[in-house]
Amino acid sequence: MSTDPITIFRKTWATYQKVISNNLMFHREISAAVSQLFKANGEPLRLIDLGCGDASHILKLLEPGELAEYCGCDLSQYALDEARKNLEPFGAAINLCCKDMLSALKEAPASHFDIVYSSYALHHLPAEGKLEVFTECHRALRDNGSMILVDVMRDEGQARQEYLYSYNKAVRTQWEALTPDERNQVQEHIRSCDFPETASTLEQLARNAGFTKCRRLEKQTWHEAWCYEK
């Protein structure tokens, strides 16, 4: 097996693109709900995107002219190189950085962004890291700004091990669009890297960080979208 980082990235990213194109994590329904909220703003947005990947999701959420400033962070430089190409049509001020989300947030100016957006990234952090992210998001947002979180969330009362078993069973038995090797790859990632919270726990973390309004935008099995407002 190749250990070359570009080869590994291309393999894992190709699998994730199959997950998206086959709507296995309900990206279509969630993107529709988030897009409505983005467009309700009425003015070009200043947006920071945590764990942005190749930023291809922005093409589904916004159109050219609706973005004034975009700051994206990701741990993969290869993903960011693709993001720069995907963001060219927007003609906005683009800042891409190869950093973890917390480091990028701490360097962000205070009270600057309209929206902090995070899609399927926060669940990789431990609980204390999630609280720190919420706190830094609150600091980086201007008055009336919003944090939009798209992520996997455990059912209320569901322990992590139960979640891991149930989610991996769904991958094993329902994700037929993936090859057996790809399904094994996804399951190993979930076992090693997923530390999701319940929606109520995340809401409490948001309120502890200073957010005053919390509302669910969409829910599809364990996949949810939430808006936390200052």
C-alpha positions as CSV (number, residue, x, y, z in Angstrom):
1,M,0.0,0.0,0.0
2,S,1.3,3.4,-0.9
3,T,2.2,5.8,2.0
4,D,2.6,8.8,-0.3
5,P,0.4,11.6,1.1
6,I,-0.9,12.7,-2.3
7,T,-1.9,9.1,-3.1
8,I,-3.6,8.6,0.3
9,F,-5.4,12.0,-0.1
10,R,-6.7,11.1,-3.6
11,K,-7.9,7.7,-2.4
12,T,-9.7,8.9,0.7
13,W,-11.1,12.0,-1.1
14,A,-12.3,9.9,-4.0
15,T,-14.3,7.8,-1.5
16,Y,-15.7,10.9,0.1
17,Q,-16.8,12.2,-3.2
18,K,-18.7,9.0,-3.9
19,V,-20.4,9.4,-0.5
20,I,-21.5,12.9,-1.5
21,S,-22.6,12.0,-5.0
22,N,-24.7,9.1,-3.8
23,N,-26.1,11.3,-1.0
24,L,-25.1,8.7,1.7
25,M,-24.7,11.5,4.3
26,F,-27.7,13.5,3.1
27,H,-25.6,16.4,1.7
28,R,-28.4,17.4,-0.7
29,E,-31.1,17.9,2.0
30,I,-28.7,19.6,4.3
31,S,-27.2,21.9,1.6
32,A,-30.8,23.0,0.6
33,A,-31.6,24.0,4.2
34,V,-28.3,25.8,4.8
35,S,-28.5,27.6,1.4
36,Q,-31.8,29.1,2.3
37,L,-30.3,30.6,5.5
38,F,-27.3,31.9,3.6
39,K,-29.4,33.6,1.0
40,A,-31.7,35.2,3.6
41,N,-28.8,37.4,4.7
42,G,-29.4,39.7,1.7
43,E,-25.8,41.0,1.5
44,P,-22.5,39.4,0.4
45,L,-21.2,37.3,3.2
46,R,-17.9,37.3,5.1
47,L,-17.5,33.6,5.9
48,I,-15.0,31.4,7.6
49,D,-15.1,27.7,6.7
50,L,-13.7,25.3,9.2
51,G,-12.4,22.1,7.6
52,C,-13.2,23.4,4.1
53,G,-11.7,20.5,2.1
54,D,-11.8,21.5,-1.6
55,A,-14.6,24.0,-0.9
56,S,-16.8,22.4,-3.6
57,H,-19.8,22.6,-1.2
58,I,-19.7,26.4,-1.4
59,L,-20.7,26.1,-5.1
60,K,-24.0,24.5,-3.9
61,L,-24.6,27.0,-1.1
62,L,-23.7,30.4,-2.7
63,E,-23.5,32.0,-6.1
64,P,-21.0,34.5,-7.4
65,G,-21.8,37.9,-5.9
66,E,-23.1,36.4,-2.6
67,L,-19.6,36.1,-1.1
68,A,-17.6,39.1,0.0
69,E,-14.8,37.3,1.9
70,Y,-13.9,33.7,2.3
71,C,-11.5,32.2,4.8
72,G,-11.0,28.5,4.6
73,C,-8.8,26.2,6.7
74,D,-8.0,22.5,6.3
75,L,-5.2,20.1,7.3
76,S,-4.7,19.0,3.7
77,Q,-2.7,21.4,1.5
78,Y,-3.8,19.2,-1.5
79,A,-7.4,19.9,-0.7
80,L,-6.7,23.6,-0.4
81,D,-5.0,23.7,-3.8
82,E,-8.3,22.3,-5.2
83,A,-10.3,24.8,-3.2
84,R,-8.5,27.8,-4.7
85,K,-9.5,26.6,-8.2
86,N,-13.1,26.0,-7.1
87,L,-13.4,29.5,-5.5
88,E,-12.1,31.4,-8.6
89,P,-15.6,32.2,-9.9
90,F,-16.6,34.0,-6.8
91,G,-14.1,36.8,-7.3
92,A,-14.1,37.4,-3.5
93,A,-11.2,38.0,-1.1
94,I,-9.9,34.5,-0.6
95,N,-7.7,33.4,2.3
96,L,-6.8,29.7,2.6
97,C,-4.7,28.3,5.4
98,C,-3.3,24.8,6.1
99,K,-4.1,24.7,9.8
100,D,-6.5,23.1,12.3
101,M,-9.8,24.8,12.9
102,L,-8.9,26.1,16.4
103,S,-5.7,27.7,15.3
104,A,-7.4,29.4,12.3
105,L,-10.2,30.7,14.6
106,K,-7.7,32.1,17.1
107,E,-6.0,34.1,14.4
108,A,-9.3,35.4,13.0
109,P,-10.1,39.0,13.8
110,A,-12.8,39.6,16.5
111,S,-16.4,40.5,15.5
112,H,-15.5,40.2,11.8
113,F,-17.4,37.3,10.1
114,D,-21.1,37.0,9.3
115,I,-21.0,33.2,9.4
116,V,-18.7,30.5,10.7
117,Y,-19.4,27.3,8.8
118,S,-18.3,23.8,9.7
119,S,-19.3,20.7,7.9
120,Y,-18.5,17.2,9.3
121,A,-15.4,18.3,11.1
122,L,-16.2,19.2,14.7
123,H,-17.0,15.7,15.7
124,H,-13.3,14.8,15.4
125,L,-12.5,16.9,18.5
126,P,-12.9,16.0,22.2
127,A,-15.6,17.8,24.2
128,E,-13.2,20.4,25.6
129,G,-12.0,21.1,22.1
130,K,-15.5,21.6,20.9
131,L,-16.3,24.1,23.6
132,E,-13.1,26.0,22.7
133,V,-14.3,26.1,19.0
134,F,-17.7,27.5,20.0
135,T,-16.0,30.1,22.2
136,E,-13.7,31.2,19.4
137,C,-16.5,31.2,16.9
138,H,-18.5,33.5,19.1
139,R,-15.5,35.9,19.4
140,A,-15.0,35.9,15.6
141,L,-18.6,36.7,14.7
142,R,-20.0,40.2,14.5
143,D,-23.3,41.0,16.2
144,N,-26.1,39.0,14.8
145,G,-23.6,36.6,13.2
146,S,-24.3,32.8,13.1
147,M,-22.3,29.6,13.4
148,I,-23.7,27.0,11.1
149,L,-22.8,23.4,12.1
150,V,-23.3,20.4,9.9
151,D,-22.3,17.2,11.6
152,V,-23.0,13.8,12.8
153,M,-24.7,13.7,16.2
154,R,-25.6,10.9,18.6
155,D,-29.2,10.2,19.4
156,E,-30.2,11.5,22.9
157,G,-29.2,8.9,25.4
158,Q,-27.0,7.0,22.9
159,A,-23.5,6.1,24.1
160,R,-20.6,6.5,21.7
161,Q,-20.0,2.7,21.4
162,E,-23.7,2.2,20.5
163,Y,-23.5,5.0,17.9
164,L,-20.3,3.5,16.4
165,Y,-22.0,0.1,16.1
166,S,-25.2,1.5,14.6
167,Y,-23.5,3.8,12.1
168,N,-21.0,1.2,11.0
169,K,-23.8,-1.3,10.5
170,A,-25.6,1.2,8.2
171,V,-22.3,1.7,6.3
172,R,-21.9,-2.1,6.0
173,T,-25.4,-2.9,5.0
174,Q,-26.8,0.2,3.2
175,W,-23.8,2.0,1.5
176,E,-23.9,-0.3,-1.5
177,A,-22.6,2.5,-3.8
178,L,-19.2,1.9,-2.2
179,T,-16.9,-1.1,-2.8
180,P,-16.2,-3.4,0.2
181,D,-12.7,-1.9,0.5
182,E,-14.2,1.7,0.6
183,R,-16.8,0.7,3.2
184,N,-14.0,-0.8,5.3
185,Q,-12.1,2.4,5.0
186,V,-15.1,4.4,6.1
187,Q,-15.8,2.2,9.1
188,E,-12.1,2.3,10.3
189,H,-12.2,6.1,10.1
190,I,-15.4,6.2,12.1
191,R,-14.0,3.9,14.8
192,S,-10.8,5.8,15.1
193,C,-11.8,9.4,14.6
194,D,-15.5,10.0,15.4
195,F,-16.4,11.5,18.8
196,P,-19.9,12.9,18.2
197,E,-22.0,14.6,20.8
198,T,-25.8,14.7,21.1
199,A,-27.6,17.8,19.8
200,S,-28.5,18.8,23.3
201,T,-24.9,18.7,24.4
202,L,-23.8,20.8,21.5
203,E,-26.6,23.3,22.2
204,Q,-25.4,23.6,25.8
205,L,-21.8,24.1,24.6
206,A,-23.0,26.8,22.3
207,R,-24.9,28.6,25.1
208,N,-21.9,28.3,27.4
209,A,-19.9,30.1,24.8
210,G,-22.4,32.9,24.6
211,F,-24.8,32.0,21.8
212,T,-28.3,32.9,22.6
213,K,-30.5,31.3,19.9
214,C,-30.1,27.7,18.8
215,R,-32.2,26.0,16.1
216,R,-32.1,22.9,14.0
217,L,-32.2,23.4,10.3
218,E,-32.3,19.8,9.1
219,K,-32.1,16.3,10.5
220,Q,-31.6,13.1,8.6
221,T,-30.8,10.1,10.8
222,W,-27.5,11.1,12.6
223,H,-26.8,13.9,10.2
224,E,-27.9,17.3,11.4
225,A,-27.6,21.0,10.6
226,W,-27.9,23.6,13.3
227,C,-27.7,27.4,13.5
228,Y,-26.3,29.1,16.6
229,E,-26.8,32.9,16.7
230,K,-25.2,35.5,18.8
